[in-house]
């Protein structure tokens, strides 16, 4: 299909330009009559970008319709006035009854075909749990999905019953309800088929099928009222719906859904301004979110977001006199390859090519057109294609590119040594693909589209001409080509064809016109150096000289400029004095007017330094490079190469090194080390990139000028710390941590001391932030924090110490393992400054843990092990003293913690071959055992026997409850807890009142059923408590063997303690949970079936 312009407009001009009909085919214009608008936009590109950003904002706020389905819900208790309660799930019989009721009731109505409604005034929801469930479970999910952030609630509006053949009609709010902004349709359990609901807004369509889960589930469909709604008919069954209004409280403005009306208004204003000729923009390409092939008849293959944009443009195109087409754009970018840490990245861009294909009108009809050119990124919105991740990536070759193998000298690159594999030379290629929406005013339609075919025809006509001297018509034809190229861009192949025809015909004027048109594409990139040499041969140097000078002035890279001069120098034309002087002058001019340097320029610049001395580079080259803001990769390679070649650059290697230091210092002062980088994902936020800083630090170290790093460190130090904790943590994790790791690696491979006063303030700040980030989480990274602290030496250790001491109260036992890590990663046995600092820190932390932690068995063991591993006897003694001190006011603590700890202490000491009887361990064990026997246990109570079962027989009626009570009372525990019903508890209380045991009881209402608490008198429990404490003491004595150790510990009290506990030296009693009492009857522990007992030890 041939592309046609849009609808015919009332105009005052005509389009001409067909080369067959006009000799002077210049740029023509068409003046249309337009509606004059106020405040026209002079920047259509920015206006359209801003307009479509409203759509993105709307999507981020929420959707226009949503649904949720639940299987567990309370029944609503639906009641219809005049009919009665409605049982759910809805049956066919009840549905028919409701329909009949509505047809006869004046308070109800049959609305539309097969639809019955009952107003909220005539229905009630008698289950209060339904309203709570709707308010707390369903409403938050609906409002969140709709992007409603203000207070909102559901108000019941009506009950609707849909039967087979009906359509779910849009729910309209009741008259007078001005605060309603949306609706919620709750489908109650009712079986039906069909009835799919379609909702659309601003080009987006959503379909909801509620029938699938309707039989036994509840579905809630929420939506804004200002949208379009339609539905499929219900094919069978009945759908029962509670319709609610979404409303805001009085005084609260209802939320609004950003719709196409706001976007259309903004887009319309921009397009009308464009059509009236405001602004310089000739054409634009709007980049869609994806690449489509094919687009579909009317764009049905497009995503919701892209379809919305296309629909808006389609609706406005005719009114605003704008031509719109879908197409596929492919951007091919070549750039210098940089390999960083094993990955290729693109450095300076050397060339790019944009191709527009698959042009299709908005009805899906493909158009017969190619060669349409758009300037990237100038003519692309909302952002350039290369802001997205590349669709394809071609890594550079493994070997350096051989400049002699290139097709022409202007595309070659000088090889650069890659000894450290940090930078690779060669080129890397990225391909970006996106579907685009092409736009231009109808008044420029023929100018833009027909020029493509016109230029093709013109080039073909010139190529077919065999005349050496072209006619006036031919010359005017070329002039028309030039004017069109100046107006709308330059297809490079057409210009090349025109220049080729001029060379063949030896037509200088034609060649000058063709090469002049080529200037509009970045100098003379359309003509290779060889083609320029052929022009010199054909027309003479003097004739081509203006073009050569233009090419040199506008060539994008220094390498191409110098390569052109070199190609002329090595040609036969250089033999003349005139050409020789011109080459010298142009070379000097190139050195004085450098372009932004790339990696391909490094060899040339280093060779220049070798030939003219470092002073010339310092005075002329480096100031230009700094002003041109050359890439990070260039500076690294350039300065490295200067350093490598310093011995062959005059006047001396020392002078070269001095200049390198000055250049690097000036470059570091210019850059911002905290700059953010784009992640490649258009939806992801920018992130910190530590790689450039790390490479510059490595460069400083490699070039033997580590002190220059202080410039970078000072900038990092001066950067404000984010107030938001998440942002601060991100900066630390993504930026500070990699830098510190790099410093560690460099310290290990080079003789550099980062704790030197030159770097101290900045490094200390980095250490502080990283240590804080490692340790502030619930699961601290102790090993990483310790390794980080080592970078700063004693100061780093001080930062670690300060954090630990300030947080020691919140540390739990699992965190104590860091002290072991500390000993493994830092030599605490060394007598140097760091070794002393390690031992001091460990001592302080353990001391703080001892003083602030509540010492149970496990914590006491962990602390003891830490003290023994650090070989600090004073700390071990501190743990034991704290244990004994904590037991002063608690007999239970003495029994449950201190006495059992004796066995743990004996085991840990024997494992390490430490004498148990040695100080401070032996004296502490002796003091604890004597104090426990004499003060805690004391003499055996007089009434020490437990209750005998025969004394409890009167309580036993034979029921299970009585058996449980007797089992509990027969134990040594002081309190018996029995959970049971009121009847069971009353029975037990009656039985207790029949006994003569002075038992007390009451009811604890801590749950259902309640608990009966039975409290024994002290006369019945003292013996059991005494027995339990004796068992603890016996277990501790038996844990330490042989017995002679106890003789050493207890000395003169040894026999007395054994006798007191009922032990003999020759035949120690076996360990058991309950030992016989030597002077009284023993009690047996009764089995418990339902009772829960407690004791007071």
Secondary structure, DSSP 8 states (H G I E B T S, - for coil): -----SS---BS------TTT-S--------B-----SS--S-HHHHHHHHHHHHHHHHHH--SEEEEEES------EEETTTEE--SSB-HHHHHHHHHHHHH-TTEEE-STTEEEEEGGGEEE--HHHHHHIIIIIHHHHHHHTT--S--EEEEEEEEEEETT---------TT--SEEEEEEEE-SB-EEE--EEEEETTEEEEE--STTTTT-EEEEEEESSSEEEE--EEEEEEEEEEEEEE--TTS-------HHHHHHHHHHHHHHHHTT-SS--EEEEE-SS--SS--TTSTTS-HHHHHHHHHHHHHHHHHTEEEEEEEEEEEEEEEEEEETTEEEEEEEEEEEEEEEEEEETTS-B---------TTTTEESS-GGGS--SEEE---SS---GGGSSSGGG-------TTSS---SEEEEEEEEEEEEEEEGGGHIIIIIHHHHHHHHHHHHHH---SS--HHHHHHHHHHHHHHHHH---HHHHHHHHHHHHHHT-HHHHHHHHHHHTEETEETTS-HHHHHHHHHHH-HHHHHHHHHHHHHH-SSHHHHHHHHHHHHTSGGGGSHHHHHHHHHHHHHHHHS-----GGGHHHHHHHHHHH-HHHIIIIIHHHHHHHT--HHHHHHHHHHHHHTGGGSSS-HHHHHHHHHHHHHHHHHHS-TT-EE--S-TTS--EE--HHHHHHHHHHHHTT-GGGHHHHHHHHHHS---SSHHHHHHHIIIIIHHHHHHHHHHHHHS---TTSTTTHHHHHHHHHHHHHHHHSSSS--HHHHHHHHHHTHHHHHHHHHHHHHHHGGG--GGGGHHHHHHHHHS-TT--SHHHHHHHHHHHHHHHHHHHHS---HHHHHHHHHHHHHTT-HHHHHHHHHHHHHHTTT-HHHIIIIIHHHHHHHHHHHHHTT--TTSTTHHHHHHHHHHHIIIIII-S--SS-----GGGGGGG--SSHHHHHHHHHHHSS-SEEEEE--HHHHHHHHHHHHH-SS--EEEEE-SSSS-EEEEE--HHHHHHHHHHHHHHHHHHHHHHS-STHHHHHHHGGGHHHHHHHHT--SSS-----SS---TTS--------SSEEEE---
